[in-house]
Amino acid sequence: MKYISTRGRAPSLSFADTVLTGLAADGGLYVPESLPKFSAEEIRGMTGLDYRELAFRIIQPFVGEDLSDEELREIIQRSYKNFRHSAVAPLVQADTNEWILELFHGPTLAFKDFALQFLGQLFDHLLKKRGERVVVMGATSGDTGSAAIEGCRHCDNIDIFILHPHNRVSEVQRRQMTTVLSDNVFNIALEGNFDDCQNMVKASFADQSFLPDGRRLVAVNSINWARIMAQIVYYFYAAVNLGAPEKTVNFSVPTGNFGDIFAGYLARRMGLPIDQLVIATNANDILHRCISDNDHSPKPLVHSLSPSMDIMVSSNFERLLFDLYDRDGEAVAALLADRSMPMHLEERALKKAREVFSSHRLDDLRTVEVIREMFESSEYLLDPHTAIGVEAARRQRKSRQQPMVCLSTAHPAKFPEAVARALPTQKIPLPAHMQGLFEREERMRVLPNDLAKVHEFIAAALV
């Protein structure tokens, strides 16, 4: 299996080199040269498999000869051993033919654990084989950072630096990162927003001269192909458990950086019967505007009750554009030449997108109302991101005969402010392994939105 850049100017790479490279040399994102396809009979044969065995079947075709089957199975087993539910990704019925896929049973209570527990194990395995030590640098709007730190904190060959927007993540999200005091973990609170953090990471990958000799950056953000690959699995898991391939199963996905829903798009292309993918956004609605009105114009970022979606530059949308423009890297590069300017898709590209995607936007007021309404009707407690996904599904679903699955991306205990607005008397205890989180020592460095200052801090920490 070879991987190519969405901008068409970087060399193709093997799976292992793709994982350890992250961003392509031409500024693009790596995607598989071709996708594995599963027949209806093969999907039918996935019925009854546990999550780990299903993950092996989905992931194995992507890795080529870089991992033996035994190595891949061991990495998968280690990745999901610390999930708190035996099903790993359990389904809960929310309404008639409406389901919630709980993706918050991992160590940091967020869907990012599915990809980042796997990526940490994969990094460690590949780096040990190569005898190499690397620097992980990532940006987070809340959940990626803690999941990446949890996945990498025990890795012998990694130093990890995570940038989060100062005072723009929830306290639980911040403390999950800053209370990890391992010697190889460094938290940077950047005086800016998530897009500033993400832009700084991309600039650092483009020019790594600030690093000591012999060190290089690798990516944990969803620009890293392995994260998208790992997320494809739970679409197959949910669909098969709801009757695929005999039944078509649709999904609503709280969406910020587009990686999670892009994994669903790939699952569809790989043979999973999906008619509809609903892009669920908050007030930072650039993706909703693009799909509904062909208006992909940046606007000032809004600080919301669903901070993991407070993103205006959705990196993984580039991977979809590559497909919509018939894998023409030059066309994608031209389209994204200036991300600060409005972008309008060609009619044929927009039509292809709308064949699969619909979208919906919720503000904070309606998000709070949905949390309250769901709890009053079923005593099921949603986090604010999942609430947006549930409402978007109900407003946009095209068929009530097909199951609709709403991805629950985080545990409600991570967002007490939103829950308190909806249900002032409702207490949400943290899971047992997180008891005492608010009493633990924190360690982080607050830095200005200045690339040179951040590079100076990283270089000094690596001495």
Backbone torsions as a table, in degrees:
resi	resn	phi	psi	omega
1	MET	NA	125.1	176.9
2	LYS	-108.9	154.0	-179.0
3	TYR	-122.7	138.6	-175.5
4	ILE	-124.4	157.9	-179.1
5	SER	-83.8	146.0	176.9
6	THR	-68.1	-10.6	179.2
7	ARG	-109.1	0.1	166.3
8	GLY	73.9	6.3	-174.3
9	ARG	-115.9	-0.5	-179.7
10	ALA	-102.8	152.9	179.1
11	PRO	-65.6	150.5	174.8
12	SER	-72.2	150.2	-175.3
13	LEU	-129.5	160.0	171.0
14	SER	-73.5	172.2	178.3
15	PHE	-59.0	-50.6	-176.5
16	ALA	-61.5	-43.7	179.6
17	ASP	-66.7	-34.6	176.8
18	THR	-62.9	-45.3	-179.8
19	VAL	-61.6	-39.6	-175.7
20	LEU	-89.6	0.9	178.5
21	THR	-103.3	-43.6	-178.8
22	GLY	77.0	-107.0	-178.8
23	LEU	-75.6	135.1	179.1
24	ALA	-70.1	158.4	-177.0
25	ALA	-62.1	-25.3	-180.0
26	ASP	-91.3	9.2	179.8
27	GLY	88.6	-3.3	-179.7
28	GLY	-86.3	-178.3	178.2
29	LEU	-112.5	144.1	-179.5
30	TYR	-80.9	140.0	175.3
31	VAL	-136.7	157.5	178.4
32	PRO	-64.9	144.1	176.5
33	GLU	-60.4	-34.6	174.7
34	SER	-147.8	157.6	-179.4
35	LEU	-102.3	140.5	170.2
36	PRO	-66.0	147.4	179.1
37	LYS	-120.1	140.6	177.1
38	PHE	-114.6	130.3	178.1
39	SER	-76.2	166.3	177.0
40	ALA	-58.2	-38.5	179.9
41	GLU	-65.5	-40.6	178.2
42	GLU	-66.3	-40.4	177.5
43	ILE	-65.4	-40.5	176.7
44	ARG	-58.7	-35.6	179.5
45	GLY	-70.9	-9.5	176.6
46	MET	-83.6	-10.1	-178.9
47	THR	-58.2	130.1	176.2
48	GLY	86.4	-5.7	178.3
49	LEU	-72.1	144.0	173.4
50	ASP	-75.0	169.1	-170.9
51	TYR	-60.6	-39.7	-175.5
52	ARG	-67.1	-42.6	-180.0
53	GLU	-68.1	-38.4	176.8
54	LEU	-63.7	-41.4	178.2
55	ALA	-58.7	-41.5	178.4
56	PHE	-60.2	-45.1	-177.4
57	ARG	-64.9	-36.8	-178.7
58	ILE	-76.0	-41.6	-172.8
59	ILE	-80.6	-34.1	-171.5
60	GLN	-52.5	-42.9	-179.3
61	PRO	-63.9	-20.0	-177.7
62	PHE	-81.8	-20.2	-167.6
63	VAL	-91.8	-13.8	178.9
64	GLY	61.2	-134.9	-177.4
65	GLU	-97.8	7.6	-176.3
66	ASP	-76.5	-20.2	175.5
67	LEU	-135.2	136.7	171.6
68	SER	-74.1	162.6	177.9
69	ASP	-58.7	-39.4	-179.8
70	GLU	-65.0	-42.6	178.4
71	GLU	-63.0	-43.6	-179.6
72	LEU	-64.2	-43.9	178.4
73	ARG	-59.9	-41.6	-179.6
74	GLU	-65.0	-41.6	178.4
75	ILE	-62.4	-43.7	179.6
76	ILE	-64.3	-44.0	179.5
77	GLN	-59.7	-45.5	179.8
78	ARG	-66.1	-33.3	-175.9
79	SER	-65.0	-35.3	-171.5
80	TYR	-113.2	12.9	-178.2
81	LYS	-72.7	-23.1	-176.7
82	ASN	-100.5	16.0	174.5
83	PHE	-78.6	142.9	-168.6
84	ARG	-85.7	-4.7	179.8
85	HIS	-121.6	134.5	-175.4
86	SER	-64.3	-25.6	177.7
87	ALA	-80.0	-10.1	-178.4
88	VAL	68.8	-53.3	179.8
89	ALA	-130.7	74.6	-175.3
90	PRO	-71.7	150.6	174.9
91	LEU	-101.0	136.8	177.2
92	VAL	-125.8	132.2	179.7
93	GLN	-77.8	129.0	-178.7
94	ALA	-104.1	-28.0	-177.6
95	ASP	-167.2	-176.7	178.9
96	THR	-60.0	117.9	179.1
97	ASN	58.1	25.0	177.7
98	GLU	-126.3	130.5	-172.4
99	TRP	-131.5	152.1	174.0
100	ILE	-113.8	125.1	177.2
101	LEU	-94.6	108.9	-174.9
102	GLU	-81.3	109.2	-177.4
103	LEU	-109.7	26.9	-174.0
104	PHE	-117.5	23.1	-177.6
105	HIS	-95.0	8.2	177.3
106	GLY	-81.8	-178.1	-174.1
107	PRO	-59.3	-31.2	-177.7
108	THR	-109.5	12.2	171.6
109	LEU	66.9	31.5	-179.8
110	ALA	-145.7	158.2	-177.4
111	PHE	-63.2	-20.9	-179.7
112	LYS	-61.1	-22.4	179.6
113	ASP	-60.9	-32.7	-177.8
114	PHE	-59.5	-42.2	-178.4
115	ALA	-85.9	-38.5	-169.6
116	LEU	-84.7	-26.5	169.0
117	GLN	-64.0	-41.5	178.0
118	PHE	-65.9	-44.8	-176.6
119	LEU	-65.6	-39.5	177.8
120	GLY	-60.7	-45.6	178.4
121	GLN	-64.2	-39.5	-179.8
122	LEU	-66.3	-45.9	176.0
123	PHE	-53.7	-52.3	-175.4
124	ASP	-59.2	-42.3	-179.8
125	HIS	-63.4	-48.9	-176.7
126	LEU	-68.2	-38.8	-178.0
127	LEU	-70.0	-37.2	176.7
128	LYS	-62.7	-41.9	178.6
129	LYS	-62.1	-33.0	-176.6
130	ARG	-94.1	-9.2	-177.9
131	GLY	63.8	41.3	-172.8
132	GLU	-123.6	145.8	172.7
133	ARG	-116.1	133.2	-173.9
134	VAL	-126.6	171.5	176.4
135	VAL	-113.4	120.6	173.3
136	VAL	-90.5	128.8	176.4
137	MET	-129.8	127.6	-177.7
138	GLY	-144.9	159.0	175.4
139	ALA	-113.4	147.1	-179.7
140	THR	-138.4	142.4	170.0
141	SER	-96.8	6.0	175.5
142	GLY	153.4	-59.0	-171.0
143	ASP	-93.7	-33.4	-178.4
144	THR	-58.8	-41.4	-174.8
145	GLY	-59.9	-51.5	-178.2
146	SER	-66.3	-37.5	179.2
147	ALA	-67.1	-39.0	178.4
148	ALA	-66.8	-43.0	178.6
149	ILE	-62.6	-44.2	179.5
150	GLU	-63.1	-36.4	-179.7
151	GLY	-73.8	-25.7	-172.3
152	CYS	-111.1	-10.4	-171.0
153	ARG	-61.9	-27.9	-178.8
154	HIS	-99.6	6.6	-177.9
155	CYS	-80.2	129.2	-175.9
156	ASP	-73.7	-18.3	-169.5
157	ASN	-115.8	22.7	-174.3
158	ILE	-136.3	135.4	160.5
159	ASP	-110.3	132.4	-172.9
160	ILE	-120.2	130.2	178.0
161	PHE	-120.8	120.2	-179.2
162	ILE	-117.4	127.9	177.1
163	LEU	-100.8	126.0	172.3
164	HIS	-125.8	151.5	179.6
165	PRO	-70.5	122.1	-174.7
166	HIS	-59.1	126.4	178.3
167	ASN	65.2	20.4	179.5
168	ARG	-125.0	19.9	168.9
169	VAL	-123.9	161.6	179.5
170	SER	-69.1	160.1	-178.8
171	GLU	-62.9	-38.7	178.1
172	VAL	-63.3	-46.1	178.8
173	GLN	-58.4	-44.9	-179.0
174	ARG	-62.9	-48.5	-176.4
175	ARG	-66.0	-31.1	176.2
176	GLN	-60.9	-27.8	177.7
177	MET	-88.2	-49.3	-166.9
178	THR	-81.2	-11.3	177.9
179	THR	-93.5	2.5	172.7
180	VAL	-86.9	110.5	-170.7
181	LEU	-102.9	20.5	178.4
182	SER	-60.8	147.9	-175.7
183	ASP	-64.1	-21.8	-176.9
184	ASN	-98.6	10.8	-176.2
185	VAL	-114.1	127.3	-179.1
186	PHE	-132.6	124.6	178.8
187	ASN	-107.6	130.0	177.5
188	ILE	-117.1	119.4	173.8
189	ALA	-93.3	107.9	-174.7
190	LEU	-89.7	135.0	178.3
191	GLU	-79.1	78.1	-178.1
192	GLY	-176.8	-163.6	178.8
193	ASN	-107.5	-177.5	-177.2
194	PHE	-61.7	-40.9	-179.8
195	ASP	-60.0	-35.6	175.4
196	ASP	-62.8	-43.2	178.1
197	CYS	-61.5	-46.5	-177.9
198	GLN	-64.4	-41.8	178.2
199	ASN	-63.3	-36.1	179.6
200	MET	-67.9	-38.8	177.3
201	VAL	-64.5	-44.1	179.8
202	LYS	-63.1	-40.5	178.3
203	ALA	-64.8	-35.1	179.9
204	SER	-68.7	-37.9	176.4
205	PHE	-66.6	-33.8	-178.9
206	ALA	-70.4	-31.5	179.5
207	ASP	-137.5	101.2	-174.9
208	GLN	-99.9	19.6	-177.1
209	SER	-66.0	-15.6	179.4
210	PHE	-75.8	-13.0	-178.0
211	LEU	-81.7	150.4	173.9
212	PRO	-61.4	156.8	178.4
213	ASP	-55.5	138.0	176.7
214	GLY	86.4	-1.6	178.9
215	ARG	-112.0	150.1	176.7
216	ARG	-145.3	162.2	-179.8
217	LEU	-87.4	143.6	165.1
218	VAL	-128.0	157.1	-170.4
219	ALA	-103.6	138.6	169.9
220	VAL	-109.5	-14.8	175.9
221	ASN	-63.7	170.8	-174.9
222	SER	-73.2	5.0	165.5
223	ILE	-66.0	-20.5	179.2
224	ASN	-78.0	120.6	-175.5
225	TRP	-53.5	-37.7	-174.8
226	ALA	-59.9	-29.1	178.0
227	ARG	-67.7	-44.9	178.5
228	ILE	-61.6	-45.2	-178.5
229	MET	-56.9	-45.6	-178.5
230	ALA	-65.5	-30.9	-177.8
231	GLN	-77.8	-20.0	176.5
232	ILE	-58.9	-32.6	-171.3
233	VAL	-58.7	-45.3	-172.4
234	TYR	-73.6	-16.6	170.7
235	TYR	-68.0	-45.1	176.5
236	PHE	-62.8	-42.2	-177.5
237	TYR	-60.8	-47.0	179.8
238	ALA	-65.5	-46.4	-176.1
239	ALA	-64.0	-44.3	-179.7
240	VAL	-63.7	-39.0	179.4
241	ASN	-71.0	-15.2	177.4
242	LEU	-106.2	12.4	170.8
243	GLY	111.3	2.0	175.6
244	ALA	-66.1	146.3	9.3
245	PRO	-89.1	-3.7	179.7
246	GLU	-65.4	-31.8	179.3
247	LYS	-108.2	141.5	168.9
248	THR	-83.4	132.2	-176.8
249	VAL	-123.1	129.8	-177.5
250	ASN	-110.1	163.7	-172.2
251	PHE	-137.6	141.6	170.7
252	SER	-115.4	130.6	-169.2
253	VAL	-130.4	117.2	170.4
254	PRO	-58.8	125.5	-163.7
255	THR	-129.6	126.9	173.6
256	GLY	-122.1	-67.1	-176.0
257	ASN	-95.0	3.3	172.6
258	PHE	73.9	-0.6	-178.3
259	GLY	-68.6	-43.5	-175.7
260	ASP	-65.1	-45.9	-179.1
261	ILE	-74.2	-27.6	175.5
262	PHE	-65.0	-33.8	175.2
263	ALA	-61.4	-37.7	176.0
264	GLY	-66.0	-38.9	176.0
265	TYR	-60.5	-42.2	178.4
266	LEU	-67.2	-38.8	177.1
267	ALA	-58.1	-40.7	177.1
268	ARG	-61.8	-45.7	-179.7
269	ARG	-66.6	-23.6	179.7
270	MET	-84.6	-0.3	174.6
271	GLY	119.0	-7.1	-179.4
272	LEU	-71.3	131.2	-177.6
273	PRO	-74.1	93.9	177.8
274	ILE	-124.4	125.5	175.6
275	ASP	-94.1	-34.2	-168.6
276	GLN	-139.8	131.9	170.9
277	LEU	-119.8	121.3	-176.9
278	VAL	-99.6	119.9	174.5
279	ILE	-83.3	114.1	-178.9
280	ALA	-106.1	119.6	-176.3
281	THR	-125.8	161.1	172.6
282	ASN	-94.8	-153.3	-177.4
283	ALA	-63.5	-22.1	175.2
284	ASN	-84.5	80.5	-159.1
285	ASP	-107.9	31.4	-175.6
286	ILE	-59.2	-35.4	179.6
287	LEU	-72.0	-39.6	176.4
288	HIS	-62.5	-43.8	179.5
289	ARG	-65.0	-35.9	179.7
290	CYS	-64.8	-47.6	-177.5
291	ILE	-71.3	-40.7	-173.9
292	SER	-83.5	-35.8	-173.3
293	ASP	-127.8	5.6	-175.2
294	ASN	55.0	40.6	-179.7
295	ASP	-120.0	90.9	178.6
296	HIS	-104.2	64.9	-178.3
297	SER	-112.1	132.7	-180.0
298	PRO	-68.7	143.4	175.1
299	LYS	-131.1	165.4	178.2
300	PRO	-57.3	138.9	-178.2
301	LEU	-71.5	138.1	-179.9
302	VAL	-105.3	132.7	176.0
303	HIS	-82.3	120.2	-171.0
304	SER	-123.6	176.8	174.6
305	LEU	-76.8	-7.0	176.9
306	SER	-118.2	71.4	-167.1
307	PRO	-65.3	-24.6	-179.9
308	SER	-67.5	-12.4	178.5
309	MET	-108.4	10.2	178.9
310	ASP	-82.6	75.2	-174.0
311	ILE	-138.7	137.5	177.0
312	MET	-113.8	-22.0	177.0
313	VAL	-111.0	100.3	-175.5
314	SER	-89.3	99.5	-171.4
315	SER	-55.6	-43.5	-172.4
316	ASN	-74.8	-9.0	174.9
317	PHE	-60.3	-27.2	177.4
318	GLU	-60.2	-36.9	178.8
319	ARG	-64.2	-38.5	176.4
320	LEU	-68.3	-42.6	178.7
321	LEU	-56.0	-37.5	179.3
322	PHE	-58.1	-40.2	176.6
323	ASP	-73.7	-43.9	-177.8
324	LEU	-61.7	-29.4	178.7
325	TYR	-101.5	31.8	172.8
326	ASP	55.5	38.3	175.6
327	ARG	59.6	35.7	177.9
328	ASP	-94.4	98.4	-176.5
329	GLY	-62.0	-36.0	179.1
330	GLU	-64.3	-40.5	178.9
331	ALA	-64.5	-40.7	179.3
332	VAL	-66.0	-44.2	179.2
333	ALA	-59.3	-41.4	179.4
334	ALA	-66.6	-40.3	-178.7
335	LEU	-63.3	-34.8	-174.6
336	LEU	-103.9	16.2	-175.4
337	ALA	-59.1	-33.9	179.2
338	ASP	-137.3	98.0	-175.8
339	ARG	-71.1	-11.5	179.0
340	SER	-81.4	-9.4	-177.8
341	MET	-101.5	153.8	175.7
342	PRO	-58.8	143.9	177.9
343	MET	-122.5	135.6	178.1
344	HIS	-125.1	129.6	-178.6
345	LEU	-78.9	147.9	171.4
346	GLU	-61.9	150.4	-174.7
347	GLU	-56.9	-41.1	-178.7
348	ARG	-65.7	-37.2	178.9
349	ALA	-68.4	-43.1	179.0
350	LEU	-63.4	-39.2	178.7
351	LYS	-62.2	-42.1	178.3
352	LYS	-63.1	-40.5	179.2
353	ALA	-63.9	-42.8	-176.5
354	ARG	-72.3	-14.8	173.8
355	GLU	-65.5	-25.1	-176.9
356	VAL	-114.4	-43.2	-169.5
357	PHE	-102.7	138.0	162.1
358	SER	-125.4	173.5	-172.7
359	SER	-150.3	160.6	177.8
360	HIS	-154.5	150.4	-178.2
361	ARG	-122.4	136.8	175.2
362	LEU	-125.6	140.8	172.2
363	ASP	-92.1	177.0	-176.6
364	ASP	-62.8	-39.4	-177.3
365	LEU	-60.2	-48.2	-179.5
366	ARG	-69.9	-32.5	177.5
367	THR	-60.1	-45.4	178.6
368	VAL	-63.0	-40.4	179.1
369	GLU	-63.4	-39.0	-179.7
370	VAL	-66.4	-40.4	176.5
371	ILE	-59.1	-45.5	-179.0
372	ARG	-65.6	-46.1	-177.1
373	GLU	-63.4	-41.4	179.7
374	MET	-65.0	-41.2	-179.5
375	PHE	-67.6	-39.6	-179.5
376	GLU	-69.4	-29.7	-177.9
377	SER	-87.1	-27.7	-174.3
378	SER	-142.5	0.3	-175.6
379	GLU	59.0	28.1	174.7
380	TYR	-101.8	129.0	-174.3
381	LEU	-101.4	121.7	179.9
382	LEU	-99.2	145.9	165.9
383	ASP	-80.2	166.3	-173.9
384	PRO	-64.6	-31.8	179.5
385	HIS	-68.0	-44.6	179.6
386	THR	-66.8	-34.4	176.9
387	ALA	-59.4	-40.7	177.7
388	ILE	-63.6	-41.0	178.0
389	GLY	-63.8	-41.0	-180.0
390	VAL	-64.7	-47.3	-179.5
391	GLU	-64.9	-41.0	178.7
392	ALA	-61.4	-41.1	178.3
393	ALA	-60.5	-44.5	-176.3
394	ARG	-70.0	-30.5	180.0
395	ARG	-82.5	-27.9	-169.7
396	GLN	-111.0	-12.0	-173.2
397	ARG	-63.2	138.2	-175.3
398	LYS	-92.9	-24.0	-176.1
399	SER	-137.5	126.3	175.6
400	ARG	-85.1	-10.1	178.0
401	GLN	-81.1	-22.1	-179.8
402	GLN	-97.1	135.6	176.9
403	PRO	-58.3	138.5	173.8
404	MET	-113.6	125.9	-178.8
405	VAL	-110.4	124.3	175.9
406	CYS	-99.5	123.3	179.6
407	LEU	-76.5	120.7	176.8
408	SER	-92.6	107.5	-166.1
409	THR	-90.2	-11.9	-178.4
410	ALA	-158.7	155.2	176.1
411	HIS	-74.3	138.8	-177.9
412	PRO	-61.0	-24.1	179.9
413	ALA	-63.6	-16.0	179.4
414	LYS	-78.4	-12.8	-174.8
415	PHE	-132.7	63.6	-175.6
416	PRO	-63.2	-28.5	-178.9
417	GLU	-63.5	-46.4	-179.7
418	ALA	-64.5	-43.1	-179.4
419	VAL	-66.0	-39.7	-179.8
420	ALA	-63.9	-35.1	176.9
421	ARG	-66.5	-36.1	-178.4
422	ALA	-80.2	-40.7	-172.4
423	LEU	-138.2	81.3	-171.7
424	PRO	-57.9	-26.4	-176.8
425	THR	-99.4	-1.3	-176.5
426	GLN	-84.6	122.4	177.5
427	LYS	-97.2	139.1	179.9
428	ILE	-122.4	97.2	179.6
429	PRO	-68.6	142.9	173.0
430	LEU	-70.7	148.2	175.6
431	PRO	-56.6	159.2	-172.1
432	ALA	-54.1	-39.7	-175.0
433	HIS	-71.9	-8.2	178.6
434	MET	-111.3	6.8	177.0
435	GLN	-60.8	139.7	-179.0
436	GLY	86.6	4.9	-177.5
437	LEU	-56.8	-37.8	-174.0
438	PHE	-80.1	-7.7	177.5
439	GLU	-102.3	-7.9	-175.1
440	ARG	-76.9	151.0	176.9
441	GLU	-65.7	139.5	176.4
442	GLU	-106.6	150.1	175.0
443	ARG	-141.2	116.7	176.4
444	MET	-157.4	163.1	177.2
445	ARG	-119.0	122.8	174.6
446	VAL	-85.3	124.3	-177.4
447	LEU	-129.4	150.8	177.5
448	PRO	-70.4	162.7	178.3
449	ASN	-76.2	70.9	-173.3
450	ASP	-140.3	112.7	-175.1
451	LEU	-58.1	-41.6	-178.5
452	ALA	-62.4	-39.9	179.9
453	LYS	-66.2	-40.4	179.2
454	VAL	-65.8	-44.8	179.0
455	HIS	-61.9	-38.9	178.1
456	GLU	-61.7	-42.8	179.6
457	PHE	-64.4	-46.0	-178.5
458	ILE	-63.7	-45.3	-178.9
459	ALA	-60.7	-41.7	-179.6
460	ALA	-66.9	-37.2	-178.3
461	ALA	-68.9	-24.1	-176.7
462	LEU	-90.4	-3.9	-179.7
463	VAL	-70.0	NA	NA
